């Protein structure tokens, strides 16, 4: 018999962890440069007049690392395609590859068997499943596969990569392979740097803080059309602070936050990070006026005992 059959859920989770690890490493390249040259808030390395020469030199020295990130993006895509096939049957991954038929009671480990070649995965998904994989995906997939093969088999890569290239690769891939969106939720749940979760105490470390810090750099680099598919809303709609996620920040390390919720009705909102429903209420007499902005609404979680926040700036509203 064949043992250790892969599951669709495990393959998809691994694909997401690799995808978001690549995202974390890419954003980290931008952070490292910005911190080293102390760029002001809102100033981007690629558009800085003061450090153009340094940025180009930095990119040249980062090509090997960005080539490795490209390989990770490709690896993520292959695992996601395999997970889709596994939703039908894991044995379909063995098509067109001989399985040794042995007598006796000897078991075979699935991991030791050759599965469908990567070049055949997109068409296998279309043939063997009902997943709506567009033919346009092939151009993206083959480009990354070519880059991956150059690095894996020849140890070389093209010297024309930038962090924004990698981000576009990942956004395109995500929208093809996870067309239901939910990007911010998955980014938080399947954080690529998952080993650090061991240290998360929501005082000195938390995934929510890490992702919120990234958003200020990530959002401007995501094209509007991609953002709408990945998040399910326009960029401007994500302007409400979620008390659940704000309460999980590493406040001893970084006290800032970022809006992660969108208004879905006159008195309702949904957080795209934790996917919890929120209630918007008018500021009542028992609450003090927000010191940071003038707003007529506060946001209250319907699922936790989190503090009530100003929906516009995230300030905690204490009873007067």
Secondary structure, 3 states (H helix, E strand, C coil): CEECCCCHHHHHHHHHHHHHHHHHHHHHHHHHHHHHCCCCCCCCHHHCCCCHHHHHHHHHHCHHHHHHHHHHHHHHHHHHHHHHHHCCCHHHHHCCCCCCCCCCCCCEEHHHCCCCCHHHHHHHHHHHCCCCCCCCHHHHHHHHHHHHHHHHHHCCCCCCCCHHHHHHHHHHHHHHHCCCCCHHHHHHHCCCCHHHHHHCCCCCCCHHHHHHHHHHHHHHHCCHHHHHHHHCCCHHHEEECCHHHHCCCCCCCCCCCCCCEEEEECCEEEECCCCCEEEEEECCCCECCCCCCCCCEEEEECCCCCCCEECCCCCECCEC
